[in-house]
């Protein structure tokens, strides 16, 4: 599969459980983004007590050049109402949700089988997704033989809370991107840092841009670039403001520039900029692969929700009998 197009395979049909004969399944389209965001939001509110998703997140993910809605997504509808959905990116990364009012009817199990079949079709060996800790989704995946690979935490700096400013070293500064060269340098810093611990292939610039600079509503102030005395980009942060919350979605510093307080300086700057654009609360997330949880807690951030990534081996779809 190349970086700028999707290799379209035959769709995998979702086998609805016997107790869901009143429902219908189909591939999703771009017009379903709002319905998917609403569905995920309802699940988040039920499972963790707050809504974290917004429609722009869905649109950004769906516009990545190697994602094909027609063959890598499925929705379950009760009439015109979307009550469950799933998608699989690059044969490995799944997302799925079932409306709390429709749980207990076998839809989660059916979506699990579908995601594993899509993963197998697209050349994956393992497929998995994050789910809230101690939730119905976690119990389901555990019962289906999934294994827990890592834990993630969402942390918040409470409203009115402040972080001690972190001065940048002499000659260093934080600014917005100025041109395409800045953006590509930022992508390189981001990817190099995350690939030190993330077991995945390198994300192309086009994929990265789809969820950053091409994300609906993007403005240059959201990207915070740390530049060294020579003018090179050596660190970055990407902040999103939604529903009164400034969320630092990405934070990275080049390996040879660490130990100078650059990450903390970027974090403080991102929260301050977010606050100036309506983000009264400040959030960030991290996971057990990074070892950064203690750092965030030391600067006054508090864990608000726990998520775990569960994964299982892929499962080829059964071949239909032919006459």
Secondary structure per residue as TSV (DSSP state, phi and psi in degrees):
chain	resnum	aa	ss	phi	psi
A	1	X	-	360.0	123.1
A	2	X	-	-86.4	179.3
A	3	X	S	-81.6	-12.3
A	4	X	S	-120.7	2.7
A	5	X	S	-148.2	164.1
A	6	X	-	-106.1	131.6
A	7	X	-	-81.7	109.8
A	8	X	-	-85.6	117.3
A	9	X	-	-100.8	173.0
A	10	X	-	-65.8	135.5
A	11	X	-	-60.9	150.3
A	12	X	-	-101.0	121.8
A	13	X	-	-72.1	142.1
A	14	X	-	-88.7	120.4
A	15	X	-	-86.0	103.3
A	16	X	-	-70.5	144.8
A	17	X	-	-67.9	161.4
A	18	X	G	-58.7	-32.3
A	19	X	G	-81.7	10.7
A	20	X	G	-126.5	35.7
A	21	X	T	-67.6	-15.7
A	22	X	T	-85.6	-1.0
A	23	X	-	-107.6	165.2
A	24	X	E	-133.9	153.4
A	25	X	E	-124.7	144.5
A	26	X	E	-158.1	163.6
A	27	X	-	-68.3	150.0
A	28	X	-	-84.6	162.7
A	29	X	-	-128.9	170.0
A	30	X	G	-57.3	-29.6
A	31	X	G	-68.5	-11.4
A	32	X	G	-90.0	0.1
A	33	X	H	-57.3	-44.8
A	34	X	H	-64.0	-40.0
A	35	X	H	-66.6	-38.5
A	36	X	H	-66.6	-42.8
A	37	X	H	-61.4	-40.8
A	38	X	H	-65.2	-40.3
A	39	X	H	-64.0	-49.4
A	40	X	H	-62.8	-40.8
A	41	X	H	-60.0	-41.2
A	42	X	H	-63.5	-38.5
A	43	X	H	-68.6	-42.0
A	44	X	H	-63.8	-42.9
A	45	X	H	-61.5	-40.2
A	46	X	H	-70.1	-41.2
A	47	X	H	-90.5	-33.0
A	48	X	H	-125.1	-3.9
A	49	X	S	88.1	2.7
A	50	X	S	-153.4	156.2
A	51	X	-	-93.9	121.9
A	52	X	-	-104.3	-26.2
A	53	X	-	-84.5	154.9
A	54	X	-	-142.6	161.7
A	55	X	H	-57.9	-35.3
A	56	X	H	-60.4	-30.6
A	57	X	H	-63.0	-43.8
A	58	X	H	-66.1	-47.1
A	59	X	H	-59.9	-44.3
A	60	X	H	-59.6	-45.8
A	61	X	H	-63.6	-42.1
A	62	X	H	-71.9	-20.5
A	63	X	T	-92.5	5.6
A	64	X	S	-62.8	135.6
A	65	X	T	-64.4	-17.4
A	66	X	T	-105.7	20.6
A	67	X	-	-114.3	132.2
A	68	X	-	-122.1	107.2
A	69	X	H	-58.0	-35.8
A	70	X	H	-64.6	-27.9
A	71	X	H	-122.3	-7.9
A	72	X	H	-121.9	17.4
A	73	X	E	-142.3	157.9
A	74	X	E	-152.6	143.9
A	75	X	E	-125.6	148.7
A	76	X	E	-114.0	127.3
A	77	X	E	-122.1	142.7
A	78	X	E	-109.3	94.9
A	79	X	T	68.1	-120.1
A	80	X	T	-95.8	-0.9
A	81	X	E	-92.8	125.0
A	82	X	E	-78.2	120.3
A	83	X	E	-115.7	-8.5
A	84	X	E	-164.3	155.0
A	85	X	E	-158.8	163.4
A	86	X	E	-154.9	155.3
A	87	X	E	-149.1	157.0
A	88	X	E	-136.7	124.6
A	89	X	E	-106.6	126.5
A	90	X	T	56.5	31.2
A	91	X	T	67.2	10.5
A	92	X	T	-135.2	-42.5
A	93	X	E	-102.2	109.9
A	94	X	E	-104.9	154.2
A	95	X	E	-138.3	138.5
A	96	X	E	-153.2	151.4
A	97	X	E	-153.3	145.9
A	98	X	E	-128.0	126.4
A	99	X	-	-50.3	130.1
A	100	X	G	-51.3	-32.0
A	101	X	G	-73.5	-12.9
A	102	X	G	-113.8	10.6
A	103	X	T	-76.5	156.8
A	104	X	T	88.2	6.8
A	105	X	S	-111.0	9.5
A	106	X	S	89.4	3.6
A	107	X	H	-68.3	-39.0
A	108	X	H	-62.1	-41.5
A	109	X	H	-64.9	-41.8
A	110	X	H	-63.2	-41.7
A	111	X	H	-67.1	-36.1
A	112	X	H	-59.8	-46.6
A	113	X	H	-63.4	-38.0
A	114	X	H	-65.9	-45.1
A	115	X	H	-64.4	-37.1
A	116	X	H	-70.1	-34.5
A	117	X	H	-69.5	-40.4
A	118	X	H	-65.1	-41.2
A	119	X	H	-59.2	-42.7
A	120	X	H	-64.7	-44.1
A	121	X	H	-59.9	-37.7
A	122	X	T	-91.1	13.2
A	123	X	T	89.5	9.1
A	124	X	-	-80.1	167.6
A	125	X	S	-118.6	-26.8
A	126	X	E	-137.0	140.5
A	127	X	E	-132.0	140.1
A	128	X	E	-159.0	174.7
A	129	X	E	-156.6	157.6
A	130	X	E	-83.8	141.9
A	131	X	E	-138.2	152.6
A	132	X	E	-59.4	140.7
A	133	X	T	-64.3	143.2
A	134	X	T	58.5	32.8
A	135	X	S	-105.4	171.5
A	136	X	H	-62.0	-37.3
A	137	X	H	-63.0	-40.4
A	138	X	H	-66.3	-42.6
A	139	X	H	-64.1	-37.3
A	140	X	H	-64.4	-50.7
A	141	X	H	-62.9	-38.0
A	142	X	H	-62.1	-41.3
A	143	X	H	-68.5	-23.3
A	144	X	T	-90.3	6.2
A	145	X	T	92.2	9.3
A	146	X	-	-70.6	155.8
A	147	X	E	-119.3	146.5
A	148	X	E	-83.1	122.5
A	149	X	E	-99.2	-38.0
A	150	X	E	-159.5	166.8
A	151	X	E	-116.7	141.1
A	152	X	E	-121.7	154.1
A	153	X	E	-131.7	139.7
A	154	X	E	-99.7	127.0
A	155	X	E	-118.7	149.1
A	156	X	E	-128.4	140.3
A	157	X	E	-95.9	109.6
A	158	X	-	-55.2	155.8
A	159	X	T	-54.4	129.1
A	160	X	T	90.3	-14.1
A	161	X	-	-75.2	152.5
A	162	X	-	-133.4	155.3
A	163	X	-	-108.6	142.4
A	164	X	-	-61.3	125.8
A	165	X	-	-55.5	143.4
A	166	X	-	-115.0	105.6
A	167	X	-	-65.1	145.3
A	168	X	-	-84.6	151.4
A	169	X	-	-59.6	158.4
A	170	X	T	-56.8	130.3
A	171	X	T	93.3	-14.8
A	172	X	-	-91.2	153.0
A	173	X	E	-154.9	162.2
A	174	X	E	-115.4	133.7
A	175	X	E	-152.3	174.6
A	176	X	-	-81.7	161.8
A	177	X	-	-67.8	146.9
A	178	X	-	-108.1	-27.6
A	179	X	S	-157.8	-177.0
A	180	X	H	-63.1	-33.2
A	181	X	H	-63.8	-39.8
A	182	X	H	-59.7	-43.5
A	183	X	H	-65.2	-42.5
A	184	X	H	-67.8	-35.6
A	185	X	H	-65.9	-37.4
A	186	X	H	-65.9	-44.1
A	187	X	H	-58.7	-43.1
A	188	X	H	-61.8	-45.8
A	189	X	H	-61.4	-45.1
A	190	X	H	-60.5	-51.0
A	191	X	H	-65.8	-45.2
A	192	X	H	-58.9	-42.0
A	193	X	H	-66.6	-46.2
A	194	X	H	-72.4	-28.4
A	195	X	T	-75.3	-6.6
A	196	X	T	-67.7	-26.2
A	197	X	T	-132.7	-13.4
A	198	X	-	-90.2	128.6
A	199	X	-	-89.1	82.6
A	200	X	S	-156.0	166.4
A	201	X	-	-77.4	162.9
A	202	X	-	-66.0	132.6
A	203	X	-	-77.6	132.5
A	204	X	-	-72.2	163.6
A	205	X	H	-59.7	-40.0
A	206	X	H	-64.5	-38.8
A	207	X	H	-66.5	-44.0
A	208	X	H	-61.5	-46.5
A	209	X	H	-62.8	-32.8
A	210	X	H	-59.2	-31.3
A	211	X	T	-105.2	3.4
A	212	X	T	-122.8	-85.1
A	213	X	T	-73.0	-21.5
A	214	X	T	-102.3	3.0
A	215	X	S	-65.4	135.7
A	216	X	T	-51.2	131.3
A	217	X	T	87.4	0.2
A	218	X	-	-59.3	137.8
A	219	X	-	-133.7	148.4
A	220	X	G	-55.1	-29.4
A	221	X	G	-62.5	-19.1
A	222	X	G	-71.3	-24.8
A	223	X	E	-96.6	121.1
A	224	X	E	-110.3	117.3
A	225	X	E	-106.1	128.6
A	226	X	E	-93.9	122.4
A	227	X	E	-117.9	144.5
A	228	X	-	-87.8	178.5
A	229	X	T	-57.9	-23.7
A	230	X	T	-86.7	-2.4
A	231	X	S	88.6	7.8
A	232	X	-	-82.9	143.2
A	233	X	E	-76.0	118.9
A	234	X	E	-120.5	-1.8
A	235	X	E	-161.9	161.9
A	236	X	E	-156.5	154.6
A	237	X	E	-143.5	144.7
A	238	X	E	-124.4	119.5
A	239	X	E	-115.1	137.6
A	240	X	E	-118.9	131.5
A	241	X	E	-109.0	122.4
A	242	X	E	-149.5	133.2
A	243	X	T	51.6	41.5
A	244	X	T	78.0	11.7
A	245	X	E	-122.7	131.8
A	246	X	E	-96.3	113.4
A	247	X	E	-111.7	121.0
A	248	X	E	-84.0	103.6
A	249	X	E	-80.6	-30.2
A	250	X	E	-141.1	140.4
A	251	X	E	-150.9	122.8
A	252	X	E	-152.7	147.2
A	253	X	E	-133.5	137.6
A	254	X	-	-58.6	140.8
A	255	X	G	-52.3	-44.8
A	256	X	G	-75.5	-2.0
A	257	X	G	-110.1	6.3
A	258	X	T	-79.5	162.5
A	259	X	T	86.7	8.2
A	260	X	S	-113.4	6.0
A	261	X	S	82.0	14.1
A	262	X	H	-69.0	-40.0
A	263	X	H	-64.0	-43.3
A	264	X	H	-66.4	-38.8
A	265	X	H	-62.1	-41.2
A	266	X	H	-65.2	-40.5
A	267	X	H	-64.3	-47.4
A	268	X	H	-60.4	-44.5
A	269	X	H	-62.2	-44.4
A	270	X	H	-62.8	-41.9
A	271	X	H	-65.4	-39.8
A	272	X	H	-65.9	-43.4
A	273	X	H	-65.1	-41.9
A	274	X	H	-60.6	-40.5
A	275	X	H	-63.9	-37.1
A	276	X	H	-69.1	-14.6
A	277	X	T	-110.8	23.8
A	278	X	T	102.1	3.0
A	279	X	-	-88.3	87.5
A	280	X	-	-69.4	-34.0
A	281	X	E	-101.6	158.9
A	282	X	E	-130.1	131.5
A	283	X	E	-132.5	155.1
A	284	X	E	-151.7	159.3
A	285	X	E	-129.4	154.6
A	286	X	E	-150.4	168.7
A	287	X	E	-137.8	171.8
A	288	X	T	-65.9	-13.3
A	289	X	T	-77.4	-19.7
A	290	X	T	-93.6	-26.2
A	291	X	T	72.4	18.5
A	292	X	-	-98.2	-0.5
A	293	X	H	-57.6	-47.4
A	294	X	H	-60.6	-35.6
A	295	X	H	-61.1	-46.3
A	296	X	H	-67.1	-37.8
A	297	X	H	-67.0	-34.5
A	298	X	H	-66.8	-25.3
A	299	X	T	-94.4	13.6
A	300	X	T	98.3	6.1
A	301	X	-	-84.0	148.5
A	302	X	E	-121.5	138.9
A	303	X	E	-68.8	127.5
A	304	X	E	-109.4	-23.8
A	305	X	E	-156.3	151.3
A	306	X	E	-117.5	133.5
A	307	X	E	-126.3	148.6
A	308	X	E	-129.1	141.2
A	309	X	E	-94.0	116.3
A	310	X	E	-108.0	138.6
A	311	X	E	-141.4	156.2
A	312	X	E	-145.0	160.2
A	313	X	E	-63.9	149.4
A	314	X	-	-69.4	164.0
A	315	X	-	-140.1	104.0
A	316	X	-	-55.8	142.3
A	317	X	-	-67.6	143.9
A	318	X	-	-64.6	144.9
A	319	X	-	-85.0	125.3
A	320	X	-	-65.5	141.3
A	321	X	-	-69.2	143.9
A	322	X	-	-121.4	145.0
A	323	X	-	-72.1	360.0
